[in-house]
Amino acid sequence: MALRFAVQGDTEQECTEGLRLLEQLGLRPTMLPKLLTDNRWMARAVPLQTKAPATNGEGPVTPGG
């Protein structure tokens, strides 16, 4: 399963601020703010992950974990 988080804003500045909040939560940006065709801004981020999920059901290995 792949988790993706998106931020939408009315302006590039608003979207950038939202992306910074996601970074503070430990997410890594994968798409910097872009203006979409319907005149809104969007950015995306994913959780930090150092390697693939474990096969024994323990879940992904994250930094410090």
N, CA and C atoms as a LAMMPS dump frame, in Angstrom:
ITEM: TIMESTEP
0
ITEM: NUMBER OF ATOMS
195
ITEM: BOX BOUNDS ff ff ff
-5.0000000000000000e+02 5.0000000000000000e+02
-5.0000000000000000e+02 5.0000000000000000e+02
-5.0000000000000000e+02 5.0000000000000000e+02
ITEM: ATOMS id mol type element x y z
1 1 1 N 0.846 -1.169 0
2 1 2 C 0 0 0
3 1 3 C 0.893 1.235 0
4 2 1 N 0.569 2.169 -0.852
5 2 2 C 1.318 3.415 -0.93
6 2 3 C 0.473 4.546 -0.352
7 3 1 N 1.034 5.253 0.602
8 3 2 C 0.351 6.398 1.182
9 3 3 C 0.866 7.669 0.536
10 4 1 N -0.06 8.53 0.141
11 4 2 C 0.284 9.839 -0.421
12 4 3 C -0.599 10.874 0.256
13 5 1 N 0.002 11.995 0.562
14 5 2 C -0.736 13.09 1.182
15 5 3 C -0.647 14.294 0.258
16 6 1 N -1.763 14.983 0.087
17 6 2 C -1.81 16.135 -0.814
18 6 3 C -2.239 17.381 -0.051
19 7 1 N -1.737 18.493 -0.523
20 7 2 C -2.11 19.805 -0.003
21 7 3 C -2.639 20.603 -1.182
22 8 1 N -3.786 21.24 -1
23 8 2 C -4.336 22.118 -2.03
24 8 3 C -4.484 23.513 -1.452
25 9 1 N -4.221 24.493 -2.283
26 9 2 C -4.337 25.867 -1.83
27 9 3 C -4.801 26.782 -2.948
28 10 1 N -5.29 27.941 -2.561
29 10 2 C -5.732 28.934 -3.542
30 10 3 C -4.552 29.676 -4.15
31 11 1 N -3.414 29.719 -3.412
32 11 2 C -2.223 30.409 -3.907
33 11 3 C -1.008 29.492 -3.734
34 12 1 N 0.069 29.814 -4.446
35 12 2 C 1.298 29.043 -4.311
36 12 3 C 1.834 29.141 -2.89
37 13 1 N 1.757 30.318 -2.29
38 13 2 C 2.243 30.521 -0.926
39 13 3 C 1.457 29.658 0.06
40 14 1 N 0.15 29.621 -0.075
41 14 2 C -0.69 28.819 0.811
42 14 3 C -0.342 27.33 0.679
43 15 1 N -0.137 26.88 -0.53
44 15 2 C 0.211 25.493 -0.792
45 15 3 C 1.591 25.161 -0.218
46 16 1 N 2.541 26.06 -0.365
47 16 2 C 3.89 25.864 0.173
48 16 3 C 3.85 25.769 1.692
49 17 1 N 3.05 26.588 2.334
50 17 2 C 2.913 26.54 3.788
51 17 3 C 2.335 25.193 4.227
52 18 1 N 1.356 24.694 3.494
53 18 2 C 0.781 23.386 3.801
54 18 3 C 1.799 22.272 3.636
55 19 1 N 2.629 22.364 2.617
56 19 2 C 3.669 21.359 2.384
57 19 3 C 4.692 21.384 3.528
58 20 1 N 5.001 22.556 4.036
59 20 2 C 5.916 22.665 5.183
60 20 3 C 5.343 21.968 6.411
61 21 1 N 4.04 22.073 6.601
62 21 2 C 3.398 21.376 7.722
63 21 3 C 3.544 19.866 7.579
64 22 1 N 3.382 19.362 6.352
65 22 2 C 3.557 17.929 6.122
66 22 3 C 4.996 17.508 6.414
67 23 1 N 5.956 18.343 6.048
68 23 2 C 7.367 18.041 6.331
69 23 3 C 7.611 17.987 7.84
70 24 1 N 6.966 18.87 8.589
71 24 2 C 7.116 18.871 10.046
72 24 3 C 6.546 17.593 10.658
73 25 1 N 5.61 16.962 9.967
74 25 2 C 5.038 15.701 10.434
75 25 3 C 5.87 14.498 10.009
76 26 1 N 6.988 14.744 9.335
77 26 2 C 7.878 13.668 8.946
78 26 3 C 7.65 13.128 7.549
79 27 1 N 6.97 13.88 6.709
80 27 2 C 6.729 13.447 5.338
81 27 3 C 7.757 14.066 4.402
82 28 1 N 7.99 13.399 3.275
83 28 2 C 8.966 13.854 2.273
84 28 3 C 8.209 14.35 1.045
85 29 1 N 8.455 15.586 0.608
86 29 2 C 7.779 16.105 -0.586
87 29 3 C 8.111 15.269 -1.823
88 30 1 N 7.092 14.978 -2.621
89 30 2 C 7.302 14.272 -3.89
90 30 3 C 6.854 15.123 -5.069
91 31 1 N 6.046 16.134 -4.806
92 31 2 C 5.626 17.065 -5.857
93 31 3 C 5.554 18.451 -5.226
94 32 1 N 6.398 19.338 -5.691
95 32 2 C 6.367 20.711 -5.2
96 32 3 C 5.111 21.396 -5.718
97 33 1 N 4.714 22.52 -5.12
98 33 2 C 3.482 23.18 -5.551
99 33 3 C 3.431 23.427 -7.058
100 34 1 N 2.312 23.025 -7.655
101 34 2 C 2.081 23.225 -9.089
102 34 3 C 0.695 23.81 -9.278
103 35 1 N 0.588 24.688 -10.261
104 35 2 C -0.699 25.261 -10.616
105 35 3 C -1.417 24.281 -11.532
106 36 1 N -2.6 23.829 -11.113
107 36 2 C -3.386 22.884 -11.896
108 36 3 C -4.289 23.622 -12.872
109 37 1 N -4.897 22.879 -13.777
110 37 2 C -5.694 23.496 -14.838
111 37 3 C -6.922 24.235 -14.323
112 38 1 N -7.41 23.872 -13.142
113 38 2 C -8.591 24.561 -12.605
114 38 3 C -8.222 25.712 -11.666
115 39 1 N -7.004 26.245 -11.848
116 39 2 C -6.527 27.43 -11.124
117 39 3 C -6.417 27.201 -9.619
118 40 1 N -6.016 26.007 -9.223
119 40 2 C -5.713 25.73 -7.825
120 40 3 C -4.318 25.143 -7.758
121 41 1 N -3.713 25.225 -6.597
122 41 2 C -2.351 24.744 -6.394
123 41 3 C -2.383 23.437 -5.627
124 42 1 N -1.468 22.524 -5.964
125 42 2 C -1.387 21.236 -5.278
126 42 3 C 0.071 20.83 -5.096
127 43 1 N 0.338 20.183 -3.944
128 43 2 C 1.64 19.593 -3.651
129 43 3 C 1.38 18.24 -3.006
130 44 1 N 2.364 17.339 -3.103
131 44 2 C 2.204 16.001 -2.531
132 44 3 C 3.431 15.629 -1.708
133 45 1 N 3.192 14.714 -0.743
134 45 2 C 4.272 14.203 0.1
135 45 3 C 3.962 12.757 0.478
136 46 1 N 5.02 12.028 0.845
137 46 2 C 4.88 10.633 1.276
138 46 3 C 5.646 10.444 2.58
139 47 1 N 5.279 9.417 3.349
140 47 2 C 6.031 9.14 4.58
141 47 3 C 7.467 8.736 4.266
142 48 1 N 8.383 9.089 5.163
143 48 2 C 9.771 8.648 5.033
144 48 3 C 9.811 7.148 5.295
145 49 1 N 10.58 6.44 4.5
146 49 2 C 10.684 4.998 4.673
147 49 3 C 12.069 4.582 4.192
148 50 1 N 12.793 3.828 5.019
149 50 2 C 14.154 3.477 4.66
150 50 3 C 14.245 2.197 3.846
151 51 1 N 13.258 1.305 3.955
152 51 2 C 13.266 0.095 3.146
153 51 3 C 11.86 -0.471 3.047
154 52 1 N 11.681 -1.48 2.224
155 52 2 C 10.378 -2.075 1.985
156 52 3 C 9.802 -2.649 3.277
157 53 1 N 8.472 -2.75 3.359
158 53 2 C 7.83 -3.331 4.543
159 53 3 C 8.36 -4.744 4.821
160 54 1 N 8.445 -5.082 6.099
161 54 2 C 8.895 -6.407 6.493
162 54 3 C 7.863 -7.456 6.077
163 55 1 N 8.326 -8.644 5.758
164 55 2 C 7.411 -9.708 5.335
165 55 3 C 6.808 -10.455 6.503
166 56 1 N 7.276 -10.209 7.715
167 56 2 C 6.751 -10.917 8.882
168 56 3 C 5.581 -10.175 9.539
169 57 1 N 5.05 -9.177 8.867
170 57 2 C 3.883 -8.451 9.388
171 57 3 C 4.208 -7.324 10.342
172 58 1 N 5.479 -6.992 10.502
173 58 2 C 5.848 -5.922 11.428
174 58 3 C 5.705 -4.539 10.813
175 59 1 N 5.492 -4.447 9.516
176 59 2 C 5.311 -3.16 8.874
177 59 3 C 6.618 -2.549 8.426
178 60 1 N 6.559 -1.323 7.884
179 60 2 C 7.763 -0.674 7.342
180 60 3 C 8.736 -0.25 8.432
181 61 1 N 9.968 -0.149 8.048
182 61 2 C 11.006 0.342 8.946
183 61 3 C 11.184 1.822 8.671
184 62 1 N 11.03 2.632 9.71
185 62 2 C 11.152 4.075 9.557
186 62 3 C 12.362 4.563 10.345
187 63 1 N 12.89 5.737 10.008
188 63 2 C 14.047 6.257 10.725
189 63 3 C 13.789 6.326 12.214
190 64 1 N 14.723 5.865 13.007
191 64 2 C 14.615 5.904 14.46
192 64 3 C 13.74 4.795 15.021
193 65 1 N 13.231 3.909 14.172
194 65 2 C 12.299 2.899 14.662
195 65 3 C 12.791 1.513 14.656
